[in-house]
Amino acid sequence: MTTDDKLRALEEIWDNLALTPSEAPAPQWHGEELISARRTSRQRTNPLQRLVGG
């Protein structure tokens, strides 16, 4: 199987999984990482705000 064939197969698998997300639920740590990323994002200041004095 060539690399292109492998990549196409993976893409087809992911596309199929996306059709029925309830059958492949995300692990709990995914949600925890999203919460952590949101907190980090909110704590940072927007560099554009600094440029315009906001």
C-alpha positions as CSV (number, residue, x, y, z in Angstrom):
1,M,0.0,0.0,0.0
2,T,1.5,3.3,-1.0
3,T,1.6,6.3,1.3
4,D,-1.1,8.0,-0.8
5,D,-3.3,4.9,-0.5
6,K,-2.8,4.9,3.3
7,L,-3.6,8.6,3.6
8,R,-6.8,8.1,1.5
9,A,-7.8,5.2,3.7
10,L,-7.3,7.2,6.9
11,E,-9.3,10.1,5.4
12,E,-12.1,7.8,4.5
13,I,-12.1,6.4,8.1
14,W,-12.2,9.8,9.6
15,D,-15.0,10.9,7.3
16,N,-17.0,7.9,8.2
17,L,-16.4,8.4,12.0
18,A,-17.5,12.0,11.6
19,L,-20.9,10.8,10.3
20,T,-21.7,9.2,13.6
21,P,-19.8,11.0,16.4
22,S,-21.9,9.5,19.1
23,E,-20.4,6.1,18.3
24,A,-16.9,7.4,18.9
25,P,-17.2,9.8,21.9
26,A,-14.2,11.9,22.8
27,P,-12.4,10.9,26.0
28,Q,-12.9,13.1,29.1
29,W,-9.4,14.6,28.8
30,H,-10.4,16.2,25.5
31,G,-13.0,18.3,27.3
32,E,-10.5,19.1,30.1
33,E,-8.0,20.4,27.5
34,L,-10.6,22.5,25.8
35,I,-11.5,24.1,29.2
36,S,-7.8,24.8,29.9
37,A,-7.3,26.3,26.4
38,R,-10.3,28.6,26.9
39,R,-8.9,29.8,30.3
40,T,-5.5,30.4,28.8
41,S,-7.0,32.3,25.8
42,R,-9.1,34.5,28.1
43,Q,-6.1,35.4,30.3
44,R,-4.0,36.6,27.3
45,T,-4.4,40.2,26.1
46,N,-5.2,40.7,22.5
47,P,-2.1,42.2,20.8
48,L,-4.3,44.2,18.4
49,Q,-5.9,45.9,21.5
50,R,-2.4,47.1,22.6
51,L,-1.8,48.6,19.1
52,V,-5.0,50.7,19.1
53,G,-4.9,51.5,22.8
54,G,-7.8,49.2,23.7
